[in-house]
Amino acid sequence: MITLLSCLRVNTTVVGFFDAMGAEAVDFIIKQTELSTIFASGEYIKKLIDFRKAGHCKNVKIMVNFDNDTSAELLA
């Protein structure tokens, strides 16, 4: 909620993603919105990294993980 309110404060558009969305749907939304920063849980960050390895989500430059238990594997 804090992230949402912070984005609204600086007039930034917030785009929601759902766990059920596939790589093509997420990639389409990212391209259409020119999204470059994503705030997500570690679980979704792993999914986004897999999408990038498959050639999707190229616009994303910054991923912010909400979880405190970020593994060394995820950081690599």
N, CA, C and O atoms as a Maestro MAE file, in Angstrom:
{
 s_m_m2io_version
 :::
 2.0.0
}

f_m_ct {
 s_m_title
 :::
 protein
 m_atom[304] {
  # First column is atom index #
  i_m_mmod_type
  r_m_x_coord
  r_m_y_coord
  r_m_z_coord
  i_m_residue_number
  s_m_chain_name
  s_m_pdb_residue_name
  s_m_pdb_atom_name
  i_m_atomic_number
  :::
  1 25 0.825 -1.186 0.000 1 A "MET " " N  " 7
  2 3 0.000 0.000 0.000 1 A "MET " " CA " 6
  3 2 0.872 1.254 0.000 1 A "MET " " C  " 6
  4 15 0.532 2.255 -0.630 1 A "MET " " O  " 8
  5 25 1.985 1.190 0.704 2 A "ILE " " N  " 7
  6 3 2.891 2.335 0.755 2 A "ILE " " CA " 6
  7 2 3.463 2.627 -0.631 2 A "ILE " " C  " 6
  8 15 3.589 3.787 -1.024 2 A "ILE " " O  " 8
  9 25 3.808 1.573 -1.368 3 A "THR " " N  " 7
  10 3 4.333 1.759 -2.720 3 A "THR " " CA " 6
  11 2 3.291 2.405 -3.619 3 A "THR " " C  " 6
  12 15 3.611 3.312 -4.387 3 A "THR " " O  " 8
  13 25 2.054 1.947 -3.531 4 A "LEU " " N  " 7
  14 3 0.973 2.524 -4.332 4 A "LEU " " CA " 6
  15 2 0.795 4.003 -4.016 4 A "LEU " " C  " 6
  16 15 0.731 4.827 -4.928 4 A "LEU " " O  " 8
  17 25 0.715 4.344 -2.745 5 A "LEU " " N  " 7
  18 3 0.529 5.742 -2.353 5 A "LEU " " CA " 6
  19 2 1.720 6.603 -2.766 5 A "LEU " " C  " 6
  20 15 1.551 7.755 -3.165 5 A "LEU " " O  " 8
  21 25 2.916 6.043 -2.670 6 A "SER " " N  " 7
  22 3 4.115 6.785 -3.082 6 A "SER " " CA " 6
  23 2 4.087 7.067 -4.572 6 A "SER " " C  " 6
  24 15 4.420 8.171 -5.001 6 A "SER " " O  " 8
  25 25 3.695 6.082 -5.362 7 A "CYS " " N  " 7
  26 3 3.602 6.272 -6.811 7 A "CYS " " CA " 6
  27 2 2.557 7.325 -7.162 7 A "CYS " " C  " 6
  28 15 2.777 8.160 -8.039 7 A "CYS " " O  " 8
  29 25 1.434 7.280 -6.481 8 A "LEU " " N  " 7
  30 3 0.390 8.267 -6.731 8 A "LEU " " CA " 6
  31 2 0.863 9.673 -6.359 8 A "LEU " " C  " 6
  32 15 0.507 10.648 -7.021 8 A "LEU " " O  " 8
  33 25 1.657 9.770 -5.309 9 A "ARG " " N  " 7
  34 3 2.169 11.064 -4.850 9 A "ARG " " CA " 6
  35 2 3.055 11.740 -5.899 9 A "ARG " " C  " 6
  36 15 3.033 12.963 -6.041 9 A "ARG " " O  " 8
  37 25 3.830 10.945 -6.628 10 A "VAL " " N  " 7
  38 3 4.726 11.507 -7.640 10 A "VAL " " CA " 6
  39 2 4.156 11.370 -9.048 10 A "VAL " " C  " 6
  40 15 4.880 11.476 -10.038 10 A "VAL " " O  " 8
  41 25 2.844 11.133 -9.121 11 A "ASN " " N  " 7
  42 3 2.111 11.087 -10.385 11 A "ASN " " CA " 6
  43 2 2.633 10.000 -11.327 11 A "ASN " " C  " 6
  44 15 2.820 10.239 -12.521 11 A "ASN " " O  " 8
  45 25 2.865 8.815 -10.782 12 A "THR " " N  " 7
  46 3 3.325 7.676 -11.549 12 A "THR " " CA " 6
  47 2 2.171 6.691 -11.711 12 A "THR " " C  " 6
  48 15 1.417 6.454 -10.768 12 A "THR " " O  " 8
  49 25 2.037 6.132 -12.880 13 A "THR " " N  " 7
  50 3 0.986 5.164 -13.142 13 A "THR " " CA " 6
  51 2 1.372 3.812 -12.574 13 A "THR " " C  " 6
  52 15 2.517 3.379 -12.705 13 A "THR " " O  " 8
  53 25 0.419 3.148 -11.946 14 A "VAL " " N  " 7
  54 3 0.631 1.824 -11.363 14 A "VAL " " CA " 6
  55 2 -0.092 0.801 -12.239 14 A "VAL " " C  " 6
  56 15 -1.259 0.981 -12.589 14 A "VAL " " O  " 8
  57 25 0.616 -0.271 -12.585 15 A "VAL " " N  " 7
  58 3 0.057 -1.329 -13.413 15 A "VAL " " CA " 6
  59 2 0.083 -2.616 -12.601 15 A "VAL " " C  " 6
  60 15 1.122 -2.989 -12.056 15 A "VAL " " O  " 8
  61 25 -1.047 -3.288 -12.519 16 A "GLY " " N  " 7
  62 3 -1.118 -4.533 -11.752 16 A "GLY " " CA " 6
  63 2 -0.900 -5.755 -12.624 16 A "GLY " " C  " 6
  64 15 -1.334 -5.802 -13.775 16 A "GLY " " O  " 8
  65 25 -0.219 -6.745 -12.056 17 A "PHE " " N  " 7
  66 3 -0.014 -8.027 -12.722 17 A "PHE " " CA " 6
  67 2 -0.590 -9.120 -11.839 17 A "PHE " " C  " 6
  68 15 -0.674 -8.965 -10.621 17 A "PHE " " O  " 8
  69 25 -0.984 -10.216 -12.452 18 A "PHE " " N  " 7
  70 3 -1.539 -11.344 -11.722 18 A "PHE " " CA " 6
  71 2 -0.658 -12.563 -11.931 18 A "PHE " " C  " 6
  72 15 -0.028 -12.702 -12.979 18 A "PHE " " O  " 8
  73 25 -0.609 -13.433 -10.959 19 A "ASP " " N  " 7
  74 3 0.224 -14.633 -11.041 19 A "ASP " " CA " 6
  75 2 -0.156 -15.520 -12.223 19 A "ASP " " C  " 6
  76 15 0.691 -16.231 -12.764 19 A "ASP " " O  " 8
  77 25 -1.408 -15.483 -12.621 20 A "ALA " " N  " 7
  78 3 -1.875 -16.351 -13.692 20 A "ALA " " CA " 6
  79 2 -1.479 -15.861 -15.084 20 A "ALA " " C  " 6
  80 15 -1.650 -16.589 -16.062 20 A "ALA " " O  " 8
  81 25 -0.957 -14.648 -15.190 21 A "MET " " N  " 7
  82 3 -0.577 -14.113 -16.496 21 A "MET " " CA " 6
  83 2 0.669 -14.823 -17.009 21 A "MET " " C  " 6
  84 15 1.617 -15.068 -16.263 21 A "MET " " O  " 8
  85 25 0.647 -15.140 -18.272 22 A "GLY " " N  " 7
  86 3 1.797 -15.775 -18.902 22 A "GLY " " CA " 6
  87 2 2.817 -14.750 -19.367 22 A "GLY " " C  " 6
  88 15 2.593 -13.543 -19.267 22 A "GLY " " O  " 8
  89 25 3.925 -15.238 -19.869 23 A "ALA " " N  " 7
  90 3 5.024 -14.373 -20.304 23 A "ALA " " CA " 6
  91 2 4.589 -13.419 -21.416 23 A "ALA " " C  " 6
  92 15 4.978 -12.251 -21.418 23 A "ALA " " O  " 8
  93 25 3.791 -13.907 -22.355 24 A "GLU " " N  " 7
  94 3 3.368 -13.066 -23.472 24 A "GLU " " CA " 6
  95 2 2.483 -11.915 -23.006 24 A "GLU " " C  " 6
  96 15 2.627 -10.790 -23.484 24 A "GLU " " O  " 8
  97 25 1.574 -12.187 -22.080 25 A "ALA " " N  " 7
  98 3 0.678 -11.146 -21.564 25 A "ALA " " CA " 6
  99 2 1.460 -10.097 -20.777 25 A "ALA " " C  " 6
  100 15 1.240 -8.896 -20.937 25 A "ALA " " O  " 8
  101 25 2.367 -10.556 -19.933 26 A "VAL " " N  " 7
  102 3 3.183 -9.631 -19.139 26 A "VAL " " CA " 6
  103 2 4.061 -8.799 -20.065 26 A "VAL " " C  " 6
  104 15 4.171 -7.586 -19.885 26 A "VAL " " O  " 8
  105 25 4.682 -9.426 -21.044 27 A "ASP " " N  " 7
  106 3 5.538 -8.722 -21.993 27 A "ASP " " CA " 6
  107 2 4.741 -7.677 -22.768 27 A "ASP " " C  " 6
  108 15 5.220 -6.562 -22.973 27 A "ASP " " O  " 8
  109 25 3.534 -8.027 -23.200 28 A "PHE " " N  " 7
  110 3 2.685 -7.086 -23.933 28 A "PHE " " CA " 6
  111 2 2.377 -5.859 -23.078 28 A "PHE " " C  " 6
  112 15 2.483 -4.731 -23.558 28 A "PHE " " O  " 8
  113 25 2.000 -6.066 -21.828 29 A "ILE " " N  " 7
  114 3 1.664 -4.950 -20.933 29 A "ILE " " CA " 6
  115 2 2.894 -4.078 -20.685 29 A "ILE " " C  " 6
  116 15 2.799 -2.851 -20.692 29 A "ILE " " O  " 8
  117 25 4.036 -4.706 -20.466 30 A "ILE " " N  " 7
  118 3 5.265 -3.948 -20.220 30 A "ILE " " CA " 6
  119 2 5.622 -3.095 -21.429 30 A "ILE " " C  " 6
  120 15 6.018 -1.940 -21.275 30 A "ILE " " O  " 8
  121 25 5.488 -3.645 -22.615 31 A "LYS " " N  " 7
  122 3 5.792 -2.883 -23.841 31 A "LYS " " CA " 6
  123 2 4.799 -1.739 -24.038 31 A "LYS " " C  " 6
  124 15 5.204 -0.625 -24.369 31 A "LYS " " O  " 8
  125 25 3.517 -1.995 -23.841 32 A "GLN " " N  " 7
  126 3 2.488 -0.988 -24.058 32 A "GLN " " CA " 6
  127 2 2.597 0.171 -23.076 32 A "GLN " " C  " 6
  128 15 2.338 1.318 -23.437 32 A "GLN " " O  " 8
  129 25 2.979 -0.122 -21.839 33 A "THR " " N  " 7
  130 3 3.054 0.915 -20.809 33 A "THR " " CA " 6
  131 2 4.455 1.506 -20.677 33 A "THR " " C  " 6
  132 15 4.658 2.456 -19.921 33 A "THR " " O  " 8
  133 25 5.435 0.940 -21.418 34 A "GLU " " N  " 7
  134 3 6.832 1.361 -21.336 34 A "GLU " " CA " 6
  135 2 7.346 1.261 -19.894 34 A "GLU " " C  " 6
  136 15 8.097 2.114 -19.421 34 A "GLU " " O  " 8
  137 25 6.929 0.222 -19.234 35 A "LEU " " N  " 7
  138 3 7.284 -0.022 -17.841 35 A "LEU " " CA " 6
  139 2 8.763 -0.356 -17.726 35 A "LEU " " C  " 6
  140 15 9.274 -1.189 -18.475 35 A "LEU " " O  " 8
  141 25 9.455 0.293 -16.787 36 A "SER " " N  " 7
  142 3 10.878 0.016 -16.609 36 A "SER " " CA " 6
  143 2 11.227 -0.405 -15.180 36 A "SER " " C  " 6
  144 15 12.321 -0.916 -14.938 36 A "SER " " O  " 8
  145 25 10.317 -0.199 -14.241 37 A "THR " " N  " 7
  146 3 10.548 -0.553 -12.838 37 A "THR " " CA " 6
  147 2 9.386 -1.379 -12.327 37 A "THR " " C  " 6
  148 15 8.223 -1.044 -12.554 37 A "THR " " O  " 8
  149 25 9.709 -2.471 -11.629 38 A "ILE " " N  " 7
  150 3 8.676 -3.336 -11.065 38 A "ILE " " CA " 6
  151 2 8.945 -3.549 -9.587 38 A "ILE " " C  " 6
  152 15 10.068 -3.855 -9.189 38 A "ILE " " O  " 8
  153 25 7.911 -3.385 -8.777 39 A "PHE " " N  " 7
  154 3 7.943 -3.700 -7.356 39 A "PHE " " CA " 6
  155 2 7.157 -4.994 -7.188 39 A "PHE " " C  " 6
  156 15 5.987 -5.055 -7.566 39 A "PHE " " O  " 8
  157 25 7.776 -6.026 -6.630 40 A "ALA " " N  " 7
  158 3 7.098 -7.322 -6.528 40 A "ALA " " CA " 6
  159 2 7.687 -8.157 -5.398 40 A "ALA " " C  " 6
  160 15 8.731 -7.832 -4.833 40 A "ALA " " O  " 8
  161 25 6.986 -9.235 -5.089 41 A "SER " " N  " 7
  162 3 7.502 -10.194 -4.106 41 A "SER " " CA " 6
  163 2 8.598 -11.019 -4.762 41 A "SER " " C  " 6
  164 15 8.703 -11.069 -5.988 41 A "SER " " O  " 8
  165 25 9.404 -11.659 -3.944 42 A "GLY " " N  " 7
  166 3 10.496 -12.475 -4.454 42 A "GLY " " CA " 6
  167 2 10.027 -13.564 -5.388 42 A "GLY " " C  " 6
  168 15 10.702 -13.895 -6.363 42 A "GLY " " O  " 8
  169 25 8.870 -14.119 -5.089 43 A "GLU " " N  " 7
  170 3 8.294 -15.169 -5.926 43 A "GLU " " CA " 6
  171 2 8.022 -14.665 -7.342 43 A "GLU " " C  " 6
  172 15 8.310 -15.364 -8.313 43 A "GLU " " O  " 8
  173 25 7.470 -13.456 -7.467 44 A "TYR " " N  " 7
  174 3 7.179 -12.899 -8.789 44 A "TYR " " CA " 6
  175 2 8.456 -12.413 -9.467 44 A "TYR " " C  " 6
  176 15 8.553 -12.446 -10.694 44 A "TYR " " O  " 8
  177 25 9.430 -11.964 -8.689 45 A "ILE " " N  " 7
  178 3 10.717 -11.560 -9.254 45 A "ILE " " CA " 6
  179 2 11.361 -12.750 -9.960 45 A "ILE " " C  " 6
  180 15 11.902 -12.610 -11.057 45 A "ILE " " O  " 8
  181 25 11.300 -13.918 -9.328 46 A "LYS " " N  " 7
  182 3 11.844 -15.127 -9.951 46 A "LYS " " CA " 6
  183 2 11.152 -15.399 -11.279 46 A "LYS " " C  " 6
  184 15 11.797 -15.772 -12.259 46 A "LYS " " O  " 8
  185 25 9.842 -15.211 -11.306 47 A "LYS " " N  " 7
  186 3 9.068 -15.422 -12.533 47 A "LYS " " CA " 6
  187 2 9.501 -14.426 -13.615 47 A "LYS " " C  " 6
  188 15 9.646 -14.801 -14.778 47 A "LYS " " O  " 8
  189 25 9.706 -13.174 -13.241 48 A "LEU " " N  " 7
  190 3 10.141 -12.161 -14.199 48 A "LEU " " CA " 6
  191 2 11.534 -12.464 -14.747 48 A "LEU " " C  " 6
  192 15 11.800 -12.244 -15.928 48 A "LEU " " O  " 8
  193 25 12.412 -12.963 -13.896 49 A "ILE " " N  " 7
  194 3 13.752 -13.335 -14.349 49 A "ILE " " CA " 6
  195 2 13.662 -14.466 -15.365 49 A "ILE " " C  " 6
  196 15 14.372 -14.464 -16.370 49 A "ILE " " O  " 8
  197 25 12.795 -15.423 -15.102 50 A "ASP " " N  " 7
  198 3 12.586 -16.514 -16.070 50 A "ASP " " CA " 6
  199 2 12.035 -15.977 -17.390 50 A "ASP " " C  " 6
  200 15 12.432 -16.435 -18.462 50 A "ASP " " O  " 8
  201 25 11.110 -14.997 -17.315 51 A "PHE " " N  " 7
  202 3 10.569 -14.376 -18.521 51 A "PHE " " CA " 6
  203 2 11.685 -13.705 -19.311 51 A "PHE " " C  " 6
  204 15 11.736 -13.822 -20.536 51 A "PHE " " O  " 8
  205 25 12.579 -13.001 -18.618 52 A "ARG " " N  " 7
  206 3 13.692 -12.310 -19.290 52 A "ARG " " CA " 6
  207 2 14.630 -13.309 -19.957 52 A "ARG " " C  " 6
  208 15 15.112 -13.069 -21.064 52 A "ARG " " O  " 8
  209 25 14.890 -14.426 -19.288 53 A "LYS " " N  " 7
  210 3 15.750 -15.450 -19.868 53 A "LYS " " CA " 6
  211 2 15.140 -16.018 -21.146 53 A "LYS " " C  " 6
  212 15 15.858 -16.453 -22.046 53 A "LYS " " O  " 8
  213 25 13.807 -16.011 -21.217 54 A "ALA " " N  " 7
  214 3 13.100 -16.514 -22.399 54 A "ALA " " CA " 6
  215 2 12.955 -15.439 -23.479 54 A "ALA " " C  " 6
  216 15 12.356 -15.689 -24.525 54 A "ALA " " O  " 8
  217 25 13.500 -14.241 -23.231 55 A "GLY " " N  " 7
  218 3 13.466 -13.183 -24.229 55 A "GLY " " CA " 6
  219 2 12.340 -12.180 -24.092 55 A "GLY " " C  " 6
  220 15 12.133 -11.365 -24.991 55 A "GLY " " O  " 8
  221 25 11.610 -12.218 -22.993 56 A "HIS " " N  " 7
  222 3 10.510 -11.284 -22.758 56 A "HIS " " CA " 6
  223 2 10.939 -10.199 -21.769 56 A "HIS " " C  " 6
  224 15 12.013 -10.283 -21.172 56 A "HIS " " O  " 8
  225 25 10.103 -9.195 -21.603 57 A "CYS " " N  " 7
  226 3 10.260 -8.154 -20.574 57 A "CYS " " CA " 6
  227 2 11.595 -7.417 -20.671 57 A "CYS " " C  " 6
  228 15 12.227 -7.147 -19.649 57 A "CYS " " O  " 8
  229 25 12.020 -7.096 -21.865 58 A "LYS " " N  " 7
  230 3 13.310 -6.425 -22.077 58 A "LYS " " CA " 6
  231 2 13.326 -4.990 -21.560 58 A "LYS " " C  " 6
  232 15 14.398 -4.468 -21.257 58 A "LYS " " O  " 8
  233 25 12.167 -4.336 -21.449 59 A "ASN " " N  " 7
  234 3 12.110 -2.945 -20.991 59 A "ASN " " CA " 6
  235 2 12.401 -2.792 -19.507 59 A "ASN " " C  " 6
  236 15 12.780 -1.708 -19.064 59 A "ASN " " O  " 8
  237 25 12.230 -3.850 -18.737 60 A "VAL " " N  " 7
  238 3 12.390 -3.772 -17.289 60 A "VAL " " CA " 6
  239 2 13.870 -3.630 -16.948 60 A "VAL " " C  " 6
  240 15 14.683 -4.487 -17.294 60 A "VAL " " O  " 8
  241 25 14.207 -2.541 -16.269 61 A "LYS " " N  " 7
  242 3 15.586 -2.269 -15.878 61 A "LYS " " CA " 6
  243 2 15.790 -2.438 -14.371 61 A "LYS " " C  " 6
  244 15 16.877 -2.806 -13.925 61 A "LYS " " O  " 8
  245 25 14.741 -2.167 -13.590 62 A "ILE " " N  " 7
  246 3 14.848 -2.208 -12.122 62 A "ILE " " CA " 6
  247 2 13.739 -3.094 -11.565 62 A "ILE " " C  " 6
  248 15 12.568 -2.925 -11.906 62 A "ILE " " O  " 8
  249 25 14.122 -4.052 -10.692 63 A "MET " " N  " 7
  250 3 13.159 -4.902 -9.995 63 A "MET " " CA " 6
  251 2 13.386 -4.724 -8.494 63 A "MET " " C  " 6
  252 15 14.476 -4.989 -7.987 63 A "MET " " O  " 8
  253 25 12.361 -4.280 -7.800 64 A "VAL " " N  " 7
  254 3 12.439 -4.074 -6.359 64 A "VAL " " CA " 6
  255 2 11.713 -5.222 -5.680 64 A "VAL " " C  " 6
  256 15 10.532 -5.461 -5.932 64 A "VAL " " O  " 8
  257 25 12.428 -5.927 -4.819 65 A "ASN " " N  " 7
  258 3 11.887 -7.093 -4.120 65 A "ASN " " CA " 6
  259 2 11.349 -6.670 -2.759 65 A "ASN " " C  " 6
  260 15 12.075 -6.078 -1.960 65 A "ASN " " O  " 8
  261 25 10.071 -6.973 -2.490 66 A "PHE " " N  " 7
  262 3 9.459 -6.648 -1.203 66 A "PHE " " CA " 6
  263 2 9.951 -7.540 -0.067 66 A "PHE " " C  " 6
  264 15 9.880 -7.154 1.100 66 A "PHE " " O  " 8
  265 25 10.442 -8.718 -0.397 67 A "ASP " " N  " 7
  266 3 10.821 -9.693 0.625 67 A "ASP " " CA " 6
  267 2 12.208 -9.421 1.165 67 A "ASP " " C  " 6
  268 15 13.088 -8.952 0.443 67 A "ASP " " O  " 8
  269 25 12.399 -9.722 2.456 68 A "ASN " " N  " 7
  270 3 13.703 -9.541 3.094 68 A "ASN " " CA " 6
  271 2 14.620 -10.718 2.876 68 A "ASN " " C  " 6
  272 15 15.819 -10.616 3.135 68 A "ASN " " O  " 8
  273 25 14.096 -11.823 2.412 69 A "ASP " " N  " 7
  274 3 14.893 -13.053 2.303 69 A "ASP " " CA " 6
  275 2 15.392 -13.294 0.866 69 A "ASP " " C  " 6
  276 15 15.231 -14.385 0.321 69 A "ASP " " O  " 8
  277 25 15.988 -12.281 0.277 70 A "THR " " N  " 7
  278 3 16.502 -12.396 -1.079 70 A "THR " " CA " 6
  279 2 17.728 -13.322 -1.074 70 A "THR " " C  " 6
  280 15 18.705 -13.069 -0.370 70 A "THR " " O  " 8
  281 25 17.660 -14.369 -1.851 71 A "SER " " N  " 7
  282 3 18.756 -15.338 -1.898 71 A "SER " " CA " 6
  283 2 19.882 -14.833 -2.796 71 A "SER " " C  " 6
  284 15 19.670 -13.984 -3.662 71 A "SER " " O  " 8
  285 25 21.072 -15.363 -2.576 72 A "ALA " " N  " 7
  286 3 22.221 -15.015 -3.418 72 A "ALA " " CA " 6
  287 2 21.968 -15.444 -4.866 72 A "ALA " " C  " 6
  288 15 22.409 -14.780 -5.805 72 A "ALA " " O  " 8
  289 25 21.258 -16.555 -5.032 73 A "GLU " " N  " 7
  290 3 20.926 -17.048 -6.373 73 A "GLU " " CA " 6
  291 2 20.053 -16.038 -7.110 73 A "GLU " " C  " 6
  292 15 20.261 -15.776 -8.295 73 A "GLU " " O  " 8
  293 25 19.080 -15.475 -6.407 74 A "LEU " " N  " 7
  294 3 18.189 -14.497 -7.018 74 A "LEU " " CA " 6
  295 2 18.945 -13.222 -7.380 74 A "LEU " " C  " 6
  296 15 18.696 -12.632 -8.431 74 A "LEU " " O  " 8
  297 25 19.851 -12.800 -6.530 75 A "LEU " " N  " 7
  298 3 20.635 -11.597 -6.799 75 A "LEU " " CA " 6
  299 2 21.555 -11.777 -8.003 75 A "LEU " " C  " 6
  300 15 21.785 -10.841 -8.769 75 A "LEU " " O  " 8
  301 25 22.079 -12.995 -8.157 76 A "ALA " " N  " 7
  302 3 22.970 -13.258 -9.291 76 A "ALA " " CA " 6
  303 2 22.186 -13.196 -10.582 76 A "ALA " " C  " 6
  304 15 22.751 -13.390 -11.658 76 A "ALA " " O  " 8
  :::
 }
 m_bond[303] {
  # First column is bond index #
  i_m_from
  i_m_to
  i_m_order
  :::
  1 1 2 1
  2 2 3 1
  3 3 4 2
  4 3 5 1
  5 5 6 1
  6 6 7 1
  7 7 8 2
  8 7 9 1
  9 9 10 1
  10 10 11 1
  11 11 12 2
  12 11 13 1
  13 13 14 1
  14 14 15 1
  15 15 16 2
  16 15 17 1
  17 17 18 1
  18 18 19 1
  19 19 20 2
  20 19 21 1
  21 21 22 1
  22 22 23 1
  23 23 24 2
  24 23 25 1
  25 25 26 1
  26 26 27 1
  27 27 28 2
  28 27 29 1
  29 29 30 1
  30 30 31 1
  31 31 32 2
  32 31 33 1
  33 33 34 1
  34 34 35 1
  35 35 36 2
  36 35 37 1
  37 37 38 1
  38 38 39 1
  39 39 40 2
  40 39 41 1
  41 41 42 1
  42 42 43 1
  43 43 44 2
  44 43 45 1
  45 45 46 1
  46 46 47 1
  47 47 48 2
  48 47 49 1
  49 49 50 1
  50 50 51 1
  51 51 52 2
  52 51 53 1
  53 53 54 1
  54 54 55 1
  55 55 56 2
  56 55 57 1
  57 57 58 1
  58 58 59 1
  59 59 60 2
  60 59 61 1
  61 61 62 1
  62 62 63 1
  63 63 64 2
  64 63 65 1
  65 65 66 1
  66 66 67 1
  67 67 68 2
  68 67 69 1
  69 69 70 1
  70 70 71 1
  71 71 72 2
  72 71 73 1
  73 73 74 1
  74 74 75 1
  75 75 76 2
  76 75 77 1
  77 77 78 1
  78 78 79 1
  79 79 80 2
  80 79 81 1
  81 81 82 1
  82 82 83 1
  83 83 84 2
  84 83 85 1
  85 85 86 1
  86 86 87 1
  87 87 88 2
  88 87 89 1
  89 89 90 1
  90 90 91 1
  91 91 92 2
  92 91 93 1
  93 93 94 1
  94 94 95 1
  95 95 96 2
  96 95 97 1
  97 97 98 1
  98 98 99 1
  99 99 100 2
  100 99 101 1
  101 101 102 1
  102 102 103 1
  103 103 104 2
  104 103 105 1
  105 105 106 1
  106 106 107 1
  107 107 108 2
  108 107 109 1
  109 109 110 1
  110 110 111 1
  111 111 112 2
  112 111 113 1
  113 113 114 1
  114 114 115 1
  115 115 116 2
  116 115 117 1
  117 117 118 1
  118 118 119 1
  119 119 120 2
  120 119 121 1
  121 121 122 1
  122 122 123 1
  123 123 124 2
  124 123 125 1
  125 125 126 1
  126 126 127 1
  127 127 128 2
  128 127 129 1
  129 129 130 1
  130 130 131 1
  131 131 132 2
  132 131 133 1
  133 133 134 1
  134 134 135 1
  135 135 136 2
  136 135 137 1
  137 137 138 1
  138 138 139 1
  139 139 140 2
  140 139 141 1
  141 141 142 1
  142 142 143 1
  143 143 144 2
  144 143 145 1
  145 145 146 1
  146 146 147 1
  147 147 148 2
  148 147 149 1
  149 149 150 1
  150 150 151 1
  151 151 152 2
  152 151 153 1
  153 153 154 1
  154 154 155 1
  155 155 156 2
  156 155 157 1
  157 157 158 1
  158 158 159 1
  159 159 160 2
  160 159 161 1
  161 161 162 1
  162 162 163 1
  163 163 164 2
  164 163 165 1
  165 165 166 1
  166 166 167 1
  167 167 168 2
  168 167 169 1
  169 169 170 1
  170 170 171 1
  171 171 172 2
  172 171 173 1
  173 173 174 1
  174 174 175 1
  175 175 176 2
  176 175 177 1
  177 177 178 1
  178 178 179 1
  179 179 180 2
  180 179 181 1
  181 181 182 1
  182 182 183 1
  183 183 184 2
  184 183 185 1
  185 185 186 1
  186 186 187 1
  187 187 188 2
  188 187 189 1
  189 189 190 1
  190 190 191 1
  191 191 192 2
  192 191 193 1
  193 193 194 1
  194 194 195 1
  195 195 196 2
  196 195 197 1
  197 197 198 1
  198 198 199 1
  199 199 200 2
  200 199 201 1
  201 201 202 1
  202 202 203 1
  203 203 204 2
  204 203 205 1
  205 205 206 1
  206 206 207 1
  207 207 208 2
  208 207 209 1
  209 209 210 1
  210 210 211 1
  211 211 212 2
  212 211 213 1
  213 213 214 1
  214 214 215 1
  215 215 216 2
  216 215 217 1
  217 217 218 1
  218 218 219 1
  219 219 220 2
  220 219 221 1
  221 221 222 1
  222 222 223 1
  223 223 224 2
  224 223 225 1
  225 225 226 1
  226 226 227 1
  227 227 228 2
  228 227 229 1
  229 229 230 1
  230 230 231 1
  231 231 232 2
  232 231 233 1
  233 233 234 1
  234 234 235 1
  235 235 236 2
  236 235 237 1
  237 237 238 1
  238 238 239 1
  239 239 240 2
  240 239 241 1
  241 241 242 1
  242 242 243 1
  243 243 244 2
  244 243 245 1
  245 245 246 1
  246 246 247 1
  247 247 248 2
  248 247 249 1
  249 249 250 1
  250 250 251 1
  251 251 252 2
  252 251 253 1
  253 253 254 1
  254 254 255 1
  255 255 256 2
  256 255 257 1
  257 257 258 1
  258 258 259 1
  259 259 260 2
  260 259 261 1
  261 261 262 1
  262 262 263 1
  263 263 264 2
  264 263 265 1
  265 265 266 1
  266 266 267 1
  267 267 268 2
  268 267 269 1
  269 269 270 1
  270 270 271 1
  271 271 272 2
  272 271 273 1
  273 273 274 1
  274 274 275 1
  275 275 276 2
  276 275 277 1
  277 277 278 1
  278 278 279 1
  279 279 280 2
  280 279 281 1
  281 281 282 1
  282 282 283 1
  283 283 284 2
  284 283 285 1
  285 285 286 1
  286 286 287 1
  287 287 288 2
  288 287 289 1
  289 289 290 1
  290 290 291 1
  291 291 292 2
  292 291 293 1
  293 293 294 1
  294 294 295 1
  295 295 296 2
  296 295 297 1
  297 297 298 1
  298 298 299 1
  299 299 300 2
  300 299 301 1
  301 301 302 1
  302 302 303 1
  303 303 304 2
  :::
 }
}
